[in-house]
Amino acid sequence: MVNFMDFYYTAPGTLAGKYMRKFWHPVYRAEDLKPGWAKPIKIMGEQFTLYRGDEGKPHVVEFRCPHRQTQLSVGWVEGDCIRCRFHGWKFDSSGQCIEQPAEKESFAEKIRIRSCPTQEYLKLIFVYFGEGEPPPLPRYPDFDKDTLWAETYIRPCNYVNNLENDPIHIPFTHRESEFYMNHPPEIPDITGARSRSSRLASAGGRRQSCKFSARRDAHSGGRRRRGLQKPPQSEDGKTRPLAD
């Protein structure tokens, strides 16, 4: 039986992990990875090495060299290959070992590390971490412009926490925002306790709503107080719409 917590864990072999690996994932801002650079990345419980070849194409391979488990991102990028900093084992972009300088009898053809399909699009680097052939990378013609700019940030939460956001949180969580101070948003009614028609009827044909307001209170030393402004009532007791 599937448990709700199954959606939180995306490590290899987990239910959510198998599903998430069916899609392309943006992992890095393209302009932050210069030719000849290598960076360590971590996604869905796995670590990888992201590097850009000298000709400009990005690649993703395993996090460590299989020889002595040295982190590959501290090595050297040579052409479209990456060389381990410890004993110089060299791997091409497919993960195939092509050089073993310190070995008396090379067995490079028997060594191959994991590599992942990688594409650059919309100023981001996308990687497919699933098995088999990847699906086509989705295209978004509306964003295919030279004026597009990309920005990244770290949100310290599980991806499920990000997905379960709802509009109710906005006037509370973001009430310090200058935008919402100047443009108080309505708080939508999503309780579902009554039918839509009954809610409209009780509001005199209009949906009841509250607006988040900010005002100064003389009794608080001029400090700004925040609260919910109730809809005004007309003489007949019906709710009137709030003025913008």
RAURNOR-V97561 format. One record per backbone hydrogen bond with DSSP energy under -0.5 kcal/mol. CO is the residue of the C=O (numbers start at 1). NH is the residue of the N-H. E is the energy in kcal/mol with one decimal. If there is no record, write none. Layout:
CO:NH:E
CO:NH:E
//
This chain:
3:6:-2.0
4:7:-1.6
5:8:-1.5
5:9:-0.7
6:16:-1.0
8:10:-0.5
9:16:-0.5
9:17:-0.7
11:14:-2.0
14:18:-2.4
15:19:-1.6
16:20:-3.0
17:21:-1.6
19:22:-1.8
20:23:-1.4
23:129:-0.6
25:127:-2.5
28:125:-2.7
29:32:-1.7
30:33:-1.7
32:34:-0.6
34:37:-2.1
37:52:-2.3
39:50:-3.2
41:48:-2.7
43:46:-1.7
46:43:-2.5
47:63:-0.7
48:41:-2.2
48:50:-0.5
49:51:-0.5
49:61:-2.2
50:39:-4.0
51:53:-0.5
51:59:-2.9
52:36:-2.7
53:56:-1.9
57:53:-2.9
59:51:-2.5
60:116:-2.2
61:49:-2.9
63:72:-2.2
65:69:-1.5
70:65:-2.7
71:74:-1.3
72:75:-2.1
76:78:-0.5
76:83:-3.4
78:81:-2.2
79:54:-2.7
81:78:-2.2
82:91:-2.6
83:76:-2.0
84:88:-0.8
87:102:-0.6
89:84:-3.3
90:98:-3.0
90:99:-1.2
91:82:-2.5
92:95:-2.0
95:113:-2.9
96:92:-2.5
99:90:-1.9
100:103:-1.6
104:106:-0.5
107:110:-2.0
108:111:-2.0
110:112:-0.5
111:97:-2.5
114:62:-1.4
116:60:-0.6
117:128:-2.2
119:121:-0.5
119:126:-3.4
121:124:-1.7
123:30:-1.7
124:121:-2.6
124:126:-0.6
125:27:-3.1
125:28:-0.9
126:119:-2.5
127:25:-2.5
127:129:-0.6
128:117:-0.5
140:143:-2.2
140:144:-0.5
141:144:-1.2
143:145:-2.6
145:148:-1.3
153:155:-0.6
154:156:-0.7
155:157:-2.8
158:161:-0.6
158:162:-1.3
159:163:-1.9
160:164:-2.0
162:165:-0.9
166:169:-1.2
167:170:-0.9
169:172:-0.9
169:173:-3.1
169:174:-0.6
170:174:-1.8
172:175:-1.1
174:177:-1.6
177:181:-1.5
178:182:-1.9
179:183:-1.7
185:212:-1.2
186:188:-0.7
188:190:-0.8
195:199:-2.0
196:200:-2.3
197:201:-2.3
198:202:-2.3
199:203:-1.0
200:205:-2.9
200:206:-0.5
201:204:-1.7
203:206:-0.7
210:187:-1.7
211:229:-2.7
213:227:-1.7
215:225:-3.5
217:220:-1.7
217:222:-1.4
218:221:-0.9
220:223:-1.2
223:217:-1.3
225:215:-2.5
227:213:-2.4
228:230:-0.6
229:211:-1.3
232:240:-2.5
234:237:-1.8
238:234:-2.6
//
